[in-house]
């Protein structure tokens, strides 16, 4: 039985890796072509290539569940086409045993997803965002692609957050309890020192009745709860953050009374990705031993791609619905996973 498990696992894993290579290559090619449209004076083909390399871990992480499904269909399809699955069933190998043998290479994809999602993607994406902004700007000060943040009645805008935690182009707008702007501040740069920040080359404007008082300072202290780690989280897309980073940032947003729904969705999606992989693998096994047992390779690929797309679209559609209708983000992410487990179980039971 161990030899059989190794044979099944090796065949499915080889197919998964081949599918992963093909899908990542196509995804990167399309992304590269799309990124070329945003080229500027200092953002040319070499810079685009560097940016695409930095975002490659995110592309791999995103397509792992669909890769698991298509790779499972291709690998088991090869065995079914050669009559090996029929021979296994005739020898008394149960569908449960075959399913477990297929789940083992799925564990490797789960580990790959955890490593990428928790250790690689967040840092690579933060570097990629900063690099792209730097390359697309002429003087290192970024315009139009910055980051908004709120702390109490203070609204802040940062042109960029460098990887070392230094803020460039800091604008602070302070409002009173009646929502009236009474002070605005701009600093070329801000750096954290201990429990406070140092603002450099500061211009302050204060509103007094019908007059505006303007002040310039070479530097000044800035007391805030702002954490560079939180800012790095905020400037990256929610689906590119680690589960731990999302959890920390959600707690911070809740403490500030801010909307954390998009980050909750990304948190649950990352948390349930291992279950999503296993649910799609179960679908793949049930298709091969059931409806697609005698189907040609092209049909299996087509069904796998369509099923994977339906799964991803279902999660992407339920996510905004949960924000609009107010039901739990966990339900929006878990519903497609549960449906896959249910459908896979029903098909396997019928095939058995």
Secondary structure by P-SEA (a helix, b strand, c coil): caaaaaaaaaaaaaaaaaaaaaaaaaaaaaaaaaaaaaccccccaaaaaaaaaaaaaaaaaaaaaaaaaaaaaaaaaaaaaaaaaaaaaaacccaaaaaaaaaaaaaaaaaaaaaaacccaaaaaaaaaaaaaaaaccccccccbbbbbbcccbbbbbccccccccccbbbbbbbcccccccbbbbbcccccccccccccbbbbbbbcccbbbbbbbcbbbbbccccaaaaaaaacccccccaaaaaaaaaaaaaacccaaaaaaaaaaaaaaaaaaaaaaaaaaaaaacccccccaaaaaaaaaaaaaaaaaaaaaaaaaaaaacccaaaaaaaaaaaaaaaaaaaaaaac
